[in-house]
Amino acid sequence: MRSYRELFRIPEYRPFFLSYVAQTAAQTISGLALATLVYGATRSPLLSAVSMFGPQLAQMVGATFFLSGADRLPPRATLAGLNTAFAVCTALLALPGLPVGAAFGIVFAQGLIASLGGGVSGGLLTEILPKNGFVLGRSVFNMASGLTQVTGFATGGALLALLSPRACLLLAAALYAVTALVVRLGLTARPPRAAGRPSVAATWRTNALLWSARPRRLTYLALWVPNGLVVGCESLYVSYDSGSAGTLFASAALGMFVGDLTLGRFVPAALRARLDVPLRLLLAAPYLFFVLRPGLPWAAVAVCVGSVGYGASLVLQERLMALTPGELAGHALGLRSAGLLTMQGVGAALAGTAAQLTSPATAMTLMATASAAVTGVLAVCARQNRQLTLSVGAS
């Protein structure tokens, strides 16, 4: 499957896609609004960064206990319930006088809830699409995420100029409610993909199985760590230049859109498989420029170019699916999502701490350097693993 027309002819793909767009818009607007609210109250780059990316910090906790539900719960009911819970949590964040500590408690709860969503969505996508349509379908989701973030951050910045952060949070809560409705009315009720009840023990067993193979371990680490460290750079946009943060986020999302469009639609599969390391290096490299503290036009160009490198995730997800049994697809993609979002939260916390001790610009440079170094180490490990496999096969 190589055509967007073929893709959107699949009946359930359309409402599933629309629900994803609405959810991404809600996350974008609520994240920017909450980070602005917290920074205005505390003037802390660390707390501002963690408030925006804090839900990700809880993702791995949720993945440790709840992820077996990704393949053992009915997907439509689960996704509708998760988005309803997001709507309630986001509305609570808009309460006047809510203490910062209570806001972080709600943010943590959102992360626990979200830890299940990536696996349920990813597994459902493998059911809706034929196998040869997964990369194209996933790339459209990623492109939609980029475009929605471009418009969402631009709209969020405009809304924050006109409305209070709490009013923007209420708008995001309404978008989550719309997402739940689209899921409930637009998707077919399907049975769980796997038999058995969700449990902590089942989650641990499957996590251990997925982690046991070295090629999958390296793929997971490549998906999680370089990306998360660069998201740490992005978490400092508000403290780097609070008046231009929306523009920087939109520029980054635009670059992500370009990368996903190019990788998903125009690059042949054989070439695509060799681009993950160059793309991950591209993701980090432009942030080294921030040591010079560039102003808005140059900063926006740098983050846009760098974000093309997020296209590496498409290559790595395709590799992960090739290394994973089909009945574990939802769990494997859920672990990918939970680990990625957790590392993004860790990256935001590390970047915020470094910014507290130095400056946002210096912290961005340090995080980008670390990301490029990790990519280099993982590339060496992957090459050694391939050589070992070839030598064992030859013997």
VEXBA-910777 format. One record per residue (C-alpha): x, z, y; residue number from 0. Coordinates in steps of 0.05 Angstrom, whole numbers. Layout:
! VEXBA-910777
+--------+--------+--------+-----+
!      u !      w !      v ! num !
+--------+--------+--------+-----+
!      X !      Z !      Y ! NUM !
...
+--------+--------+--------+-----+
***
This chain:
! VEXBA-910777
+--------+--------+--------+-----+
!      u !      w !      v ! num !
+--------+--------+--------+-----+
!      0 !      0 !      0 !   0 !
!     33 !    -24 !     65 !   1 !
!    -26 !    -35 !    112 !   2 !
!    -61 !     15 !    158 !   3 !
!   -124 !    -25 !    148 !   4 !
!   -122 !    -12 !     73 !   5 !
!   -108 !     61 !     87 !   6 !
!   -168 !     72 !    132 !   7 !
!   -214 !     35 !     85 !   8 !
!   -209 !     95 !     39 !   9 !
!   -274 !    133 !     58 !  10 !
!   -249 !    204 !     54 !  11 !
!   -183 !    190 !     90 !  12 !
!   -219 !    180 !    156 !  13 !
!   -253 !    249 !    162 !  14 !
!   -191 !    282 !    132 !  15 !
!   -149 !    249 !    185 !  16 !
!   -197 !    269 !    242 !  17 !
!   -197 !    341 !    219 !  18 !
!   -121 !    341 !    220 !  19 !
!   -120 !    313 !    291 !  20 !
!   -169 !    366 !    315 !  21 !
!   -130 !    422 !    282 !  22 !
!    -64 !    398 !    311 !  23 !
!    -94 !    394 !    381 !  24 !
!   -119 !    465 !    373 !  25 !
!    -51 !    490 !    351 !  26 !
!    -16 !    453 !    408 !  27 !
!    -61 !    479 !    463 !  28 !
!    -65 !    550 !    436 !  29 !
!     10 !    555 !    425 !  30 !
!     28 !    533 !    496 !  31 !
!    -26 !    577 !    526 !  32 !
!     -4 !    639 !    487 !  33 !
!     70 !    628 !    502 !  34 !
!     54 !    621 !    576 !  35 !
!     11 !    684 !    574 !  36 !
!     65 !    724 !    540 !  37 !
!    122 !    699 !    583 !  38 !
!     81 !    714 !    646 !  39 !
!     69 !    785 !    621 !  40 !
!    139 !    801 !    595 !  41 !
!    188 !    750 !    626 !  42 !
!    222 !    750 !    557 !  43 !
!    247 !    684 !    527 !  44 !
!    248 !    718 !    459 !  45 !
!    176 !    742 !    460 !  46 !
!    152 !    677 !    490 !  47 !
!    187 !    637 !    435 !  48 !
!    162 !    682 !    379 !  49 !
!     91 !    682 !    406 !  50 !
!     89 !    606 !    402 !  51 !
!    122 !    599 !    334 !  52 !
!    107 !    668 !    307 !  53 !
!     54 !    646 !    257 !  54 !
!    109 !    608 !    221 !  55 !
!    147 !    673 !    209 !  56 !
!     91 !    697 !    163 !  57 !
!     87 !    632 !    124 !  58 !
!    138 !    652 !     70 !  59 !
!    104 !    719 !     61 !  60 !
!     39 !    683 !     48 !  61 !
!     74 !    632 !      3 !  62 !
!    102 !    689 !    -38 !  63 !
!     33 !    718 !    -53 !  64 !
!    -21 !    666 !    -42 !  65 !
!      7 !    596 !    -55 !  66 !
!    -19 !    590 !   -126 !  67 !
!    -87 !    580 !    -94 !  68 !
!    -64 !    512 !    -68 !  69 !
!    -81 !    481 !   -135 !  70 !
!   -130 !    533 !   -161 !  71 !
!   -182 !    535 !   -105 !  72 !
!   -234 !    481 !    -87 !  73 !
!   -201 !    443 !    -29 !  74 !
!   -261 !    429 !     16 !  75 !
!   -287 !    500 !     17 !  76 !
!   -216 !    528 !     26 !  77 !
!   -199 !    483 !     85 !  78 !
!   -265 !    496 !    120 !  79 !
!   -255 !    571 !    111 !  80 !
!   -184 !    570 !    136 !  81 !
!   -203 !    533 !    200 !  82 !
!   -261 !    581 !    212 !  83 !
!   -211 !    639 !    206 !  84 !
!   -164 !    604 !    256 !  85 !
!   -222 !    598 !    305 !  86 !
!   -237 !    672 !    301 !  87 !
!   -163 !    692 !    308 !  88 !
!   -153 !    647 !    368 !  89 !
!   -215 !    673 !    402 !  90 !
!   -189 !    744 !    392 !  91 !
!   -124 !    725 !    427 !  92 !
!   -164 !    707 !    489 !  93 !
!   -192 !    778 !    496 !  94 !
!   -175 !    807 !    565 !  95 !
!   -128 !    865 !    564 !  96 !
!   -105 !    851 !    493 !  97 !
!    -37 !    887 !    483 !  98 !
!     23 !    843 !    467 !  99 !
!     32 !    882 !    402 ! 100 !
!    -39 !    867 !    380 ! 101 !
!    -30 !    794 !    398 ! 102 !
!     31 !    790 !    352 ! 103 !
!     -9 !    824 !    297 ! 104 !
!    -62 !    769 !    303 ! 105 !
!     -7 !    716 !    304 ! 106 !
!     21 !    745 !    239 ! 107 !
!    -48 !    742 !    207 ! 108 !
!    -55 !    669 !    228 ! 109 !
!     11 !    655 !    193 ! 110 !
!    -13 !    688 !    129 ! 111 !
!    -76 !    647 !    130 ! 112 !
!    -39 !    582 !    146 ! 113 !
!      9 !    591 !     87 ! 114 !
!    -45 !    566 !     40 ! 115 !
!    -67 !    508 !     84 ! 116 !
!     -6 !    464 !     76 ! 117 !
!    -10 !    464 !      1 ! 118 !
!    -85 !    452 !     -1 ! 119 !
!    -80 !    394 !     48 ! 120 !
!    -19 !    363 !     16 ! 121 !
!    -49 !    366 !    -54 ! 122 !
!   -115 !    338 !    -29 ! 123 !
!    -79 !    280 !      3 ! 124 !
!    -48 !    262 !    -64 ! 125 !
!   -118 !    259 !    -93 ! 126 !
!   -149 !    218 !    -37 ! 127 !
!    -93 !    166 !    -35 ! 128 !
!    -64 !    123 !    -91 ! 129 !
!      8 !    142 !   -109 ! 130 !
!     38 !     82 !    -72 ! 131 !
!      1 !    102 !     -9 ! 132 !
!     28 !    172 !     -1 ! 133 !
!     86 !    157 !     46 ! 134 !
!     44 !    112 !     90 ! 135 !
!    -13 !    162 !     91 ! 136 !
!     34 !    220 !    106 ! 137 !
!     69 !    179 !    161 ! 138 !
!      1 !    168 !    195 ! 139 !
!    -11 !    243 !    194 ! 140 !
!     58 !    255 !    224 ! 141 !
!     47 !    201 !    277 ! 142 !
!    -21 !    231 !    293 ! 143 !
!     13 !    299 !    300 ! 144 !
!     63 !    268 !    348 ! 145 !
!     11 !    233 !    390 ! 146 !
!    -35 !    293 !    389 ! 147 !
!     22 !    337 !    412 ! 148 !
!     39 !    288 !    467 ! 149 !
!    -32 !    289 !    492 ! 150 !
!    -43 !    362 !    473 ! 151 !
!     18 !    388 !    510 ! 152 !
!      4 !    343 !    570 ! 153 !
!    -69 !    364 !    569 ! 154 !
!    -49 !    436 !    557 ! 155 !
!     -2 !    435 !    616 ! 156 !
!    -57 !    405 !    660 ! 157 !
!   -108 !    455 !    635 ! 158 !
!    -61 !    513 !    649 ! 159 !
!    -55 !    487 !    721 ! 160 !
!   -131 !    489 !    727 ! 161 !
!   -153 !    544 !    680 ! 162 !
!   -126 !    610 !    656 ! 163 !
!    -87 !    615 !    590 ! 164 !
!   -145 !    654 !    561 ! 165 !
!   -194 !    598 !    576 ! 166 !
!   -147 !    549 !    541 ! 167 !
!   -146 !    595 !    480 ! 168 !
!   -222 !    593 !    478 ! 169 !
!   -220 !    518 !    481 ! 170 !
!   -171 !    517 !    422 ! 171 !
!   -217 !    563 !    383 ! 172 !
!   -274 !    514 !    394 ! 173 !
!   -230 !    457 !    367 ! 174 !
!   -216 !    497 !    304 ! 175 !
!   -290 !    506 !    294 ! 176 !
!   -300 !    431 !    301 ! 177 !
!   -246 !    420 !    248 ! 178 !
!   -282 !    465 !    199 ! 179 !
!   -346 !    426 !    211 ! 180 !
!   -313 !    358 !    200 ! 181 !
!   -282 !    383 !    135 ! 182 !
!   -348 !    411 !    110 ! 183 !
!   -388 !    348 !    126 ! 184 !
!   -337 !    294 !    114 ! 185 !
!   -302 !    311 !     49 ! 186 !
!   -327 !    310 !    -22 ! 187 !
!   -331 !    376 !    -60 ! 188 !
!   -276 !    373 !   -112 ! 189 !
!   -258 !    422 !   -167 ! 190 !
!   -190 !    456 !   -165 ! 191 !
!   -132 !    413 !   -189 ! 192 !
!   -107 !    467 !   -237 ! 193 !
!   -141 !    516 !   -284 ! 194 !
!   -136 !    591 !   -277 ! 195 !
!   -146 !    641 !   -222 ! 196 !
!    -99 !    647 !   -163 ! 197 !
!    -53 !    706 !   -170 ! 198 !
!     13 !    734 !   -145 ! 199 !
!     43 !    726 !   -214 ! 200 !
!     23 !    653 !   -218 ! 201 !
!     52 !    641 !   -149 ! 202 !
!    118 !    672 !   -168 ! 203 !
!    123 !    634 !   -233 ! 204 !
!    111 !    567 !   -200 ! 205 !
!    157 !    582 !   -142 ! 206 !
!    212 !    600 !   -192 ! 207 !
!    200 !    536 !   -231 ! 208 !
!    203 !    493 !   -169 ! 209 !
!    266 !    528 !   -144 ! 210 !
!    301 !    526 !   -212 ! 211 !
!    324 !    453 !   -207 ! 212 !
!    384 !    441 !   -162 ! 213 !
!    360 !    374 !   -134 ! 214 !
!    294 !    406 !   -112 ! 215 !
!    331 !    465 !    -82 ! 216 !
!    375 !    419 !    -40 ! 217 !
!    314 !    378 !    -19 ! 218 !
!    276 !    441 !      3 ! 219 !
!    336 !    467 !     42 ! 220 !
!    344 !    399 !     76 ! 221 !
!    271 !    400 !     94 ! 222 !
!    272 !    471 !    121 ! 223 !
!    337 !    490 !    155 ! 224 !
!    361 !    434 !    201 ! 225 !
!    289 !    423 !    225 ! 226 !
!    277 !    497 !    237 ! 227 !
!    340 !    506 !    278 ! 228 !
!    321 !    448 !    323 ! 229 !
!    251 !    476 !    331 ! 230 !
!    287 !    538 !    357 ! 231 !
!    313 !    493 !    413 ! 232 !
!    241 !    470 !    427 ! 233 !
!    217 !    542 !    430 ! 234 !
!    259 !    553 !    492 ! 235 !
!    227 !    498 !    534 ! 236 !
!    183 !    549 !    570 ! 237 !
!    241 !    593 !    589 ! 238 !
!    287 !    533 !    603 ! 239 !
!    238 !    504 !    654 ! 240 !
!    169 !    535 !    652 ! 241 !
!    141 !    483 !    701 ! 242 !
!    163 !    424 !    658 ! 243 !
!    153 !    454 !    588 ! 244 !
!     91 !    411 !    575 ! 245 !
!    130 !    348 !    592 ! 246 !
!    187 !    367 !    546 ! 247 !
!    140 !    383 !    488 ! 248 !
!    104 !    317 !    499 ! 249 !
!    171 !    279 !    501 ! 250 !
!    192 !    311 !    435 ! 251 !
!    125 !    293 !    404 ! 252 !
!    132 !    221 !    428 ! 253 !
!    200 !    215 !    394 ! 254 !
!    171 !    243 !    329 ! 255 !
!    116 !    191 !    332 ! 256 !
!    166 !    134 !    340 ! 257 !
!    207 !    160 !    281 ! 258 !
!    148 !    166 !    235 ! 259 !
!    120 !     98 !    254 ! 260 !
!    186 !     64 !    241 ! 261 !
!    201 !    100 !    175 ! 262 !
!    131 !     97 !    147 ! 263 !
!    113 !     25 !    166 ! 264 !
!    174 !    -18 !    176 ! 265 !
!    233 !      9 !    137 ! 266 !
!    238 !    -14 !     64 ! 267 !
!    237 !     41 !     11 ! 268 !
!    308 !     27 !    -12 ! 269 !
!    337 !     34 !     58 ! 270 !
!    292 !     93 !     75 ! 271 !
!    321 !    134 !     19 ! 272 !
!    390 !    131 !     51 ! 273 !
!    370 !    151 !    121 ! 274 !
!    355 !    225 !    114 ! 275 !
!    425 !    250 !    133 ! 276 !
!    433 !    204 !    195 ! 277 !
!    364 !    223 !    218 ! 278 !
!    377 !    298 !    211 ! 279 !
!    441 !    290 !    251 ! 280 !
!    403 !    251 !    304 ! 281 !
!    353 !    308 !    307 ! 282 !
!    406 !    357 !    330 ! 283 !
!    455 !    315 !    370 ! 284 !
!    418 !    306 !    436 ! 285 !
!    410 !    381 !    445 ! 286 !
!    485 !    387 !    451 ! 287 !
!    474 !    354 !    519 ! 288 !
!    437 !    415 !    543 ! 289 !
!    503 !    452 !    553 ! 290 !
!    504 !    412 !    619 ! 291 !
!    435 !    440 !    638 ! 292 !
!    403 !    372 !    652 ! 293 !
!    343 !    365 !    697 ! 294 !
!    275 !    340 !    676 ! 295 !
!    285 !    265 !    670 ! 296 !
!    348 !    269 !    627 ! 297 !
!    324 !    329 !    588 ! 298 !
!    260 !    292 !    570 ! 299 !
!    299 !    230 !    547 ! 300 !
!    345 !    273 !    505 ! 301 !
!    290 !    309 !    467 ! 302 !
!    251 !    245 !    457 ! 303 !
!    311 !    210 !    425 ! 304 !
!    328 !    270 !    383 ! 305 !
!    258 !    278 !    356 ! 306 !
!    261 !    209 !    324 ! 307 !
!    302 !    247 !    272 ! 308 !
!    240 !    285 !    248 ! 309 !
!    227 !    222 !    208 ! 310 !
!    276 !    250 !    157 ! 311 !
!    219 !    294 !    132 ! 312 !
!    183 !    232 !    105 ! 313 !
!    244 !    212 !     64 ! 314 !
!    252 !    283 !     37 ! 315 !
!    178 !    292 !     20 ! 316 !
!    179 !    227 !    -19 ! 317 !
!    240 !    252 !    -56 ! 318 !
!    207 !    319 !    -70 ! 319 !
!    146 !    285 !   -100 ! 320 !
!    191 !    243 !   -145 ! 321 !
!    224 !    307 !   -170 ! 322 !
!    159 !    346 !   -181 ! 323 !
!    106 !    342 !   -237 ! 324 !
!     40 !    316 !   -211 ! 325 !
!      0 !    378 !   -229 ! 326 !
!     46 !    419 !   -184 ! 327 !
!     41 !    372 !   -124 ! 328 !
!     -2 !    418 !    -82 ! 329 !
!     41 !    479 !    -95 ! 330 !
!    105 !    440 !    -83 ! 331 !
!     80 !    412 !    -16 ! 332 !
!     53 !    481 !      2 ! 333 !
!    121 !    512 !    -10 ! 334 !
!    152 !    456 !     31 ! 335 !
!    104 !    471 !     88 ! 336 !
!    110 !    547 !     84 ! 337 !
!    186 !    545 !     81 ! 338 !
!    190 !    495 !    138 ! 339 !
!    144 !    534 !    183 ! 340 !
!    178 !    600 !    166 ! 341 !
!    246 !    570 !    183 ! 342 !
!    217 !    544 !    248 ! 343 !
!    195 !    615 !    264 ! 344 !
!    264 !    642 !    245 ! 345 !
!    295 !    588 !    289 ! 346 !
!    251 !    608 !    347 ! 347 !
!    271 !    682 !    338 ! 348 !
!    345 !    664 !    333 ! 349 !
!    341 !    618 !    394 ! 350 !
!    303 !    670 !    434 ! 351 !
!    354 !    723 !    417 ! 352 !
!    412 !    677 !    436 ! 353 !
!    377 !    660 !    501 ! 354 !
!    368 !    734 !    517 ! 355 !
!    442 !    744 !    509 ! 356 !
!    466 !    680 !    542 ! 357 !
!    418 !    629 !    572 ! 358 !
!    365 !    581 !    545 ! 359 !
!    412 !    521 !    555 ! 360 !
!    469 !    554 !    518 ! 361 !
!    423 !    577 !    462 ! 362 !
!    397 !    505 !    453 ! 363 !
!    469 !    480 !    445 ! 364 !
!    486 !    534 !    394 ! 365 !
!    424 !    520 !    352 ! 366 !
!    437 !    445 !    352 ! 367 !
!    509 !    456 !    330 ! 368 !
!    485 !    500 !    273 ! 369 !
!    433 !    448 !    252 ! 370 !
!    485 !    392 !    249 ! 371 !
!    533 !    436 !    210 ! 372 !
!    480 !    454 !    158 ! 373 !
!    463 !    380 !    150 ! 374 !
!    536 !    365 !    136 ! 375 !
!    542 !    420 !     84 ! 376 !
!    478 !    399 !     48 ! 377 !
!    501 !    326 !     48 ! 378 !
!    566 !    346 !     13 ! 379 !
!    528 !    389 !    -38 ! 380 !
!    480 !    331 !    -53 ! 381 !
!    538 !    283 !    -63 ! 382 !
!    571 !    332 !   -111 ! 383 !
!    506 !    340 !   -149 ! 384 !
!    499 !    264 !   -157 ! 385 !
!    571 !    258 !   -181 ! 386 !
!    560 !    314 !   -231 ! 387 !
!    497 !    281 !   -257 ! 388 !
!    532 !    214 !   -265 ! 389 !
!    591 !    246 !   -301 ! 390 !
!    545 !    284 !   -349 ! 391 !
!    505 !    220 !   -362 ! 392 !
!    568 !    181 !   -376 ! 393 !
!    594 !    232 !   -426 ! 394 !
+--------+--------+--------+-----+
***
